[in-house]
Amino acid sequence: MAKTDYDYLIVGQGIAGTSLGMHLVEAGKSFQIIGDSSLPSSSKVAAGIFNPLTGKKLVKTWLADDLFPYARNFYSTLEKKFSCQLVHEMPIYRPFRSIEEQNTYLAQTADPKIAPYISQNEVPADVSDYIHAGHGGIEVIQAGWIDLPKLLVESRRFFSENNQFVEARFYMDDVRISEFGVIWNNKIFSKIIFCQGFMALENQLFDWLPFTPVKGQILKVSTETHLKPYIINQGIFMLPDSESTMRVGATYSWDPLDWEPTQEATEELDGKLRSIFKCKYTIKTGIAGIRPSVKDRRPLIGLHPKHRNVGIFNGLGTKGVTLAPFFANQFVGHLESGKELNPAVNIDRYFSLYFR
Ligand SMILES: Cc1cc2nc3c(=O)[nH]c(=O)nc-3n(C[C@H](O)[C@H](O)[C@H](O)COP(=O)(O)OP(=O)(O)OC[C@H]3O[C@@H](n4cnc5c(N)ncnc54)[C@H](O)[C@@H]3O)c2cc1C
């Protein structure tokens, strides 16, 4: 085996590449991350919400009991490292739409698996001065949002200071992959790991994986109403990022899959917002991104079936904030110590697609 310059080459510095890089730092490994600031990134657009109970039926998020404490600890550690606030703990208030919904939800809150995530406060969130909430609502706790744009900027600065970041666009023609190593930019790496989000669809090494990308749009909205520190969730989310500004989202669409906000999505969100928000507001701007979702809604992690020094860390779908840290840790354990990856995320579940 040729002597290598670095252990890993990581392509892409969204939340996937960043989490992986941070765990490699912890493991004492050498690496370079390639990122191109002019390219789009889902992590730059994401609201960054972490929510343990989702959907109309208040279902506990997959592996929430493991993922949430791990993610909280990961982001808090980065806050200390960068001396800035990244974690915004904030309950999610879900107004009941009807008496029936009130009864269903209240019955569900008795479930011991759900109960730890519901506030026991006797006085529920009082947001009734600006939200239609005639039937009351429930408060989901252990929730909030992560400031992903700030996290990406601070992490990039950190990686750059440690000579671990290269501002460049990666092209497949520039890399040579053999069983002896990966050569890029005249440097030899033991392994290359692709963390390209949606852009993995252009990567011929992994284009056989069943990505089902979903476009999403968010609006930035201002209001003269004093917003309280609750994320409101009823069909859409309203995330206050100051006392008078909020982000409102998100849409789900499949065609066209581009990064441009559209008038149609703005109107959809505006209509939903008008039905729940009582006060005046102004739409400032819209931003759009593409979620790297997967057919079975589980991440895509692991090594290529043929090139065992080529890996992928992707498929974080709608939940990159909570999935990325936990599975970056698991992936590093797998790469470095051969620890088993959770079979639900390991790309070997799709190897039959590659070999057919
Ligand atoms: C509207 C919207 C709202 C969302 N809200 C939430 C939310 O509230 N909570 C949540 O958990 N998740 C949310 N998500 C999902 C979240 O954004 C994703 O799960 C996550 O960001 C995926 O991270 P990633 O690192 O895999 O991909 P990305 O963030 O897309 O990162 C991939 C990076 O690779 C780079 N790259 C690709 N190819 C190359 C190349 N050839 N050369 C150099 N660089 C390259 C890209 O430029 C990019 O920077 C939302 C997504 C959208 C669109």
The ligand as a Tripos MOL2 file, in Angstrom:
@<TRIPOS>MOLECULE
LIG
   53    58     1     0     0
SMALL
NO_CHARGES

@<TRIPOS>ATOM
      1 C1        -36.8220   23.9520    2.6340 C.3       1 LIG1
      2 C2        -36.0840   22.9590    3.4770 C.ar      1 LIG1
      3 C3        -36.2860   22.9380    4.8390 C.ar      1 LIG1
      4 C4        -35.6260   22.0040    5.6380 C.ar      1 LIG1
      5 N1        -35.8110   22.0450    6.9850 N.ar      1 LIG1
      6 C5        -35.1680   21.1540    7.7720 C.ar      1 LIG1
      7 C6        -35.3390   21.2070    9.1780 C.ar      1 LIG1
      8 O1        -36.0470   22.0640    9.7090 O.2       1 LIG1
      9 N2        -34.6870   20.2860    9.9410 N.ar      1 LIG1
     10 C7        -33.8750   19.3170    9.3720 C.ar      1 LIG1
     11 O2        -33.3130   18.5020   10.1010 O.2       1 LIG1
     12 N3        -33.6820   19.2700    8.0370 N.ar      1 LIG1
     13 C8        -34.3200   20.1490    7.2290 C.ar      1 LIG1
     14 N4        -34.1390   20.1030    5.8760 N.ar      1 LIG1
     15 C9        -33.3320   19.0070    5.3230 C.3       1 LIG1
     16 C10       -31.8390   19.3160    5.4160 C.3       1 LIG1
     17 O3        -31.6010   20.4910    4.6870 O.3       1 LIG1
     18 C11       -31.0340   18.1490    4.8660 C.3       1 LIG1
     19 O4        -31.3620   16.9630    5.5270 O.3       1 LIG1
     20 C12       -29.5300   18.3810    5.0380 C.3       1 LIG1
     21 O5        -29.2010   19.7200    4.8670 O.3       1 LIG1
     22 C13       -28.7260   17.5470    4.0600 C.3       1 LIG1
     23 O6        -27.3760   17.8290    4.2910 O.3       1 LIG1
     24 P1        -26.2290   17.3230    3.3180 P.3       1 LIG1
     25 O7        -24.9480   17.7550    3.9130 O.co2     1 LIG1
     26 O8        -26.4320   15.8870    3.0090 O.co2     1 LIG1
     27 O9        -26.5100   18.0920    1.9350 O.3       1 LIG1
     28 P2        -26.1590   19.6780    1.5190 P.3       1 LIG1
     29 O10       -26.4470   20.5130    2.6600 O.co2     1 LIG1
     30 O11       -26.8280   19.8930    0.2650 O.co2     1 LIG1
     31 O12       -24.6010   19.6000    1.3830 O.3       1 LIG1
     32 C14       -23.9440   19.0230    0.2820 C.3       1 LIG1
     33 C15       -22.7660   19.8970   -0.0310 C.3       1 LIG1
     34 O13       -21.9480   19.2570   -1.0190 O.3       1 LIG1
     35 C16       -21.5280   20.2460   -1.9080 C.3       1 LIG1
     36 N5        -21.1210   19.6290   -3.1700 N.ar      1 LIG1
     37 C17       -21.8420   18.7750   -3.9330 C.ar      1 LIG1
     38 N6        -21.1540   18.4290   -5.0220 N.ar      1 LIG1
     39 C18       -19.9690   19.0900   -4.9400 C.ar      1 LIG1
     40 C19       -18.8270   19.1430   -5.7910 C.ar      1 LIG1
     41 N7        -18.7680   18.4770   -6.9450 N.pl3     1 LIG1
     42 N8        -17.7760   19.9180   -5.4120 N.ar      1 LIG1
     43 C20       -17.8220   20.6130   -4.2350 C.ar      1 LIG1
     44 N9        -18.8670   20.5880   -3.4020 N.ar      1 LIG1
     45 C21       -19.9260   19.8280   -3.7520 C.ar      1 LIG1
     46 C22       -22.7470   21.1480   -2.0510 C.3       1 LIG1
     47 O14       -22.4350   22.3900   -2.6020 O.3       1 LIG1
     48 C23       -23.1890   21.2520   -0.6140 C.3       1 LIG1
     49 O15       -22.5210   22.2890    0.0500 O.3       1 LIG1
     50 C24       -34.7630   21.0500    5.0470 C.ar      1 LIG1
     51 C25       -34.5220   21.0850    3.6810 C.ar      1 LIG1
     52 C26       -35.1830   22.0320    2.8890 C.ar      1 LIG1
     53 C27       -34.9190   22.0700    1.4240 C.3       1 LIG1
@<TRIPOS>BOND
     1     1     2 1
     2     2     3 ar
     3     2    52 ar
     4     3     4 ar
     5     4     5 ar
     6     4    50 ar
     7     5     6 ar
     8     6     7 ar
     9     6    13 1
    10     7     8 2
    11     7     9 ar
    12     9    10 ar
    13    10    11 2
    14    10    12 ar
    15    12    13 ar
    16    13    14 ar
    17    14    15 1
    18    14    50 ar
    19    15    16 1
    20    16    17 1
    21    16    18 1
    22    18    19 1
    23    18    20 1
    24    20    21 1
    25    20    22 1
    26    22    23 1
    27    23    24 1
    28    24    25 2
    29    24    26 1
    30    24    27 1
    31    27    28 1
    32    28    29 2
    33    28    30 1
    34    28    31 1
    35    31    32 1
    36    32    33 1
    37    33    34 1
    38    33    48 1
    39    34    35 1
    40    35    36 1
    41    35    46 1
    42    36    37 ar
    43    36    45 ar
    44    37    38 ar
    45    38    39 ar
    46    39    40 ar
    47    39    45 ar
    48    40    41 1
    49    40    42 ar
    50    42    43 ar
    51    43    44 ar
    52    44    45 ar
    53    46    47 1
    54    46    48 1
    55    48    49 1
    56    50    51 ar
    57    51    52 ar
    58    52    53 1
@<TRIPOS>SUBSTRUCTURE
     1 LIG1         1 GROUP 0 **** ****
